[in-house]
Amino acid sequence: MDSDIWSNLPEELLDRILCFLPFKSIVHLRPTCKRFKSLLFTPFFLSKFHHSPSSSSPFSSFLLLSHPHFNRHFPLYNSVSGIWRESSVSRSLLNPCTSSSSLLSSSNGLLCFHHPSSSSFLVSNLLSRSSTLVKFPKLPFTFEFVNLVSYPSGFRIFVFSSKSVFLYNSKVRSWRTFDGFEPILNDNIHQEGVYRDGHLYFTTSHPFSIISFDLEKGVWGIFLDGTPMNELAFARLVMAEEGGDENKVYVIGGVGRNGISRSLKLWELHDNSNSQYSWVEIESLPELMYKKLVSVCYHNYEHIYCFWHNGLICICCYNWPEVLYYRVSRKTWHWLPKCPSLPEKWSCGFRWFSFVPKLYASF
């Protein structure tokens, strides 16, 4: 093509043309000029590249470990290859960074940190090395838990604080306040809500139910009443996010009497007809693996939290460095090996997240 024609093309048209190139070719173009170097990280180009035919994700998905022993770096485990690697966070990304900064939530390539030195939450994209600070809605400000929900065009931060819900919308850059729902805190202090179709879902115990929070209207509702089994010591909700299992709903529960779990079971929610739901038991954790799980959590079930990751149902404990997971496609249980960079002597504080790096994850 004539260089004059190429140089006079509208920028939007040029971006559309480049979207059809393979990802590796786009990376190779970066050193050729300043425009191509910055192009890769512009929101417009990233959104176009995401929807183009060549945009199948070039990045692996990982289980990410956050722990006080690690300073500005996060061990990553590739569940497909079974390989550990490290991901560092630059000083500029978390600047001004303090030792008390902690990772709270992950969603679609974005990470949300508690940034107490600036009285803010910090939302960052490690892959594009970009971040933004979100000031607390009021001072002083304390909270029980945080959920980050990322969209192609922005994100929301759901914060449960002092029986109220604070909701931040990056599109309008403002907070709104709604009534809380205290029963979700009974034994869910480390369990994030599960996002689907504009709602966050949580479980309550005594009695068991699944409740939802509408992120647009700020309204609580009951999604489902009724327990998979009468004698549940604890229950955690997981929803599948991709592949043939997409939108399937699972509950992992400890079964036992008088609040003491004696076994761990997995149920799937079936939609029979006319919105009539029923729980179907699909698996039980083998006895030896269950004994190990309760020995590390010491029957403190509030330390147990679960999430979905790339076809796996992950069961984690706040005070133990290994992850128990169920591979849905093979119907098998496994323990994830301990992180090799973890020192021999460690304290509690293990927070695991599903992390899928995405260049187009925007603010």
N, C-alpha and C positions, 0 to 999 in steps of 0.2 A: 504494500500500500504506500502511496505517496506520503512522505513525511508531513507535508503541509496539510493534507486531509486529516491525518491522524492527530496532529496537534490542534486542529480547529474543531474537533468533535466536541459536542457538549459533554460536560463531566458526567452527567447522569447516563448518557448513552455509552460512554466509555466504561463506566462501572458495570453496566448490563452486559457488555461484550466480555469483560474480564470474568464475570461470574461463570461463564461456560468453560473456563480453563480448569484443569485438575488442580487440586490444592497445592501439590508440590511445585507446579509451574508458577503459581502465584507467589509462593515463597521465594522462588528463584528470581522473580522480577524485582524484589524489594531493593537490592543494591543498585539498580540501574538509575534511579532518580529519586528525589525527595518525595515526589507525589506518590510513587508506588510504595515507598517505605512507610508512609503514613496511611495509605489507603487501606491496608489490611485491618486497621483497627477503627475505621470510621463506622458509626452505627448504620449509616445508609448501606454501605457496601456489605457489611456483615449480614444485615437482614436479607439483602438480595442473594448473597452467596448461600445463605441457609436454605432458601427455597429453590435454588437452581438444581438442575439434574446432576451436577458434579459434586453436590455438597454432602454426600454421605460422610458421616463424621470421621475425620482422620485421626481422632484421638481415642485412647483407651479410656475405660471407666475404672475407677479405683475405689477401694475402701480407704478412707483417710482417717488417721489416728491423731487426736489432739490430746496432749498430756502436759502437766506442768513441768516435767523433766525436759521437754523439748522447747528450745528458745527460738522462735521465728522459723521453725521448720516442722514439716509434717510428714511422717512416714506414710507412704502410699503402697497399698497392696493390690496388684492386678490379679483378680480372681480367676481370670481365664488362663494366664500364663503361670500363675503361682509365684510371681516374682515381687520382692520388695524393692522400693526405690524411695528416694528422698525428694521432697519439694520444699524449697526455701522461699522465704518471704523477705523481700528487700526492705531495708530500713526506710527508704522513701515511700514505699507502699503503705506502711503502718506508721509513718512519722506523724506526730511524735509518739513513738512506741514505748510502752512501759512493760515491766515484767508482769504486771497484773492483767494485761490484755488477755482475753480468752475467746476461743471460737465457740459460737453459740448455735449456729444453724447453717445448713447448706441447701442450695436449691438451684438446679439447672446451670451449674457452672459458676454461680456466685456464692461467696462465703460471707457470713455476718459475724463480726467480732464485737465484743463488749470493749469499749475504749474509754475507761474511767477517767484518764487524765484530761480528756477533752469533754467529758460529760456527754458522750455520743456513742452511737453504734457506727461501726465502720463496715461498709459493704464493698467487697472487692472482687475483681476478676483476676485471678492469679495468672491466667494465660496471657491476657492482654496487658497485664501489669497496670491496671487502672483501678481507682477506688473513689469512694465518696463518703463523706461524713454526714450522719443524720443526728442532729442534736436531740437530746432527750426532750420529751414533751413538757416536762416540768422539773424543777429542782427544789428539794432533793428528790431523787427518783430511785426506787427499788422495784425489783420485779422477780417473779417466780420462774417464768420461762419465756422463751422467744421462738417464734417461727418465722423464717424467711420464705416468701413465696415469690419466685421469679417468673416473669413473662417475657416474651420476645421484645416487648416495648418498655419494660420497666420492672418494678418489683414492689412488694408490700411487706411490711414488718408487722407481725402480730405479736403484741406483748401483753401477757397477763400480769397485772400488778395491783395488789391490794384490793382484790375483789372487783377490779375493773379491767376492761380490755382497751388498750391503746393501739390504734391501727394507723400505720403510716403508708401513704400512697406516693410513690416517687413521681407520678405524672403531675400531681398538683403540689408536691413537696410540702405536705402538711399532715398533721395528726388529727384523728378523730377519736372520741372517747365513747365507749359503750359499757353496758352492764356486763359483769363477768358471770361465770357459772362455777361456783366454788367446788362442787362435787368432783370436777375433773382433776383436782389437786390431791385427792385422797391418797392415791398410791402411784401417781404418774409424774413425779417431779423431774424425771429425766426423759420422759416419753414425749416426743413432739407430736403435734397434730398431723394428720394425713390429709394432703390436698387432693381434691378432685372436683372438676366442674364448678369452680368458683367458691367452693366451700372447704373449710377445715373440719376434719372429723376427729372426735375424741371418744374415749370410753369412760363410763362411770362404773363404780362398783357399789354393791349393797343398796339397791339392786343394780344388776348389770344392764347397761343400755349403751347405744351408740348415738351421740348427739352431734349436731353440725352447727357451724357458724358461717353465715353468709357474709363473705368479705365485701360484697357490694352494699348490702342493706344493713349490715351490722346486727343481724337478728339470729338468735339461737333457735334451734329446732330439734326435735327428736327424730332421728333417722330410723332407729329400730329399737324396740323393747324386746326383752326376752333373752335369756342366757343359753349358750350352747349346752350347758350342764348345770345342774342345781348347785353343786358344791365346787365353786371356783374360789381359789385363794387369791388369784390375781388374773388379769387378762390384758393382752396388748393387741392393738389393731394394726393390720398391715394391708395395704392395697397395692396390687400389681400395677406397674406403670408402663410396660412395653411388651411387644411380642404377642403371641397367642394368648397369654394370660392377662392381657390388659383389662383393667377394671374389675378383676376378681378381688373379692374381699375375704380376708383371712383373719382369724383370731387365734393367738397363741395363749393358752391358759394353763395355770397350775391347778390341778384337781386334788382336793383333799378336804378334810373336815376341820372345824374349829380354827380356820385361818392358816392351817399348815398344809402345804402342798406335798403330795406323795407321788405325783407323776406329772408329766407335761404332755399336752395334747395339742393338735393342730386341727382346726375346723375351717371349712370353706362355706361361705354363704351362697345358697342356691335360691334363685328366683323361680318359684314353681309356676305360678300364673297369677295374673291380676294383682301383681305386687305382693303376693304372699310368699314370705321368705321362710327358709328353714336352714338350720345348721347341719352340715354333714361332716362327721369326723373322718379325716383322711389319713392322719398319721399319729403315732405316739413315739416320743423320744425313747430310745433304748435305755434300759435300766442303768447300765454303767455310766452312760453319758449324763443321765439325769442326776445321778449321785454326785458327779463332778460339779454340775451346775449349782446344785444347792449347797455344796460344800464351799464354793467360792463366794456365794452371795449370803451365806449364813442365814437363809430364810428371810433376809431383808429384801422383800420383793420390790420395794420402791426403787431399788438400785438397778432393776432389770428394765431394759428398753429394747425395742425392736424396730426394724425398718426393712424396706424392700431395696434390693440392689441387683440389677442385671440378672434377673431370674433366681435370685437367692432371697430367702427370708432369714435375716440376720438377727440373732438374739445376743445381746451384749449385757455386760455387767459393769457398773461404774467403778468397782474396785478390783477388776480382774483384766489382764492384758490380752486374753484370747477371746475370739468370737466363735460362738456356735452358730452354724448356718445349715439351712435345709435347702438343697438344690431341687427346685420344683420339677424340672424336666426329668430327673433321674430318680426322684423320691428317695434321696439319701441324705443322711446327717453327717456332718463333719465338724471338726475343730480347726479353726484357722491357727497356724503356728504363731508363736509369740514373735513380736517384732525384734529382729536381731540387734537393732541399735538401742534397745531399752536396757538400762543398766541392771545389774543383778539385784540391787536393792531399789525398790520402787514403792511409791505410795499410791493411794487410790486417786481417782480423777480421770479415768479413761473414757474419752468421748469419741465414738466412732461415727462417721458420716459417709453417706454415699456421695461420691464426687465424680462428676462427669465434666471434664474441662470443655468449655465452649467459648470460642472467640466471639460469637455474636451475643453472648449474654450481656445485656446492656443495662444502663441505669436510667 
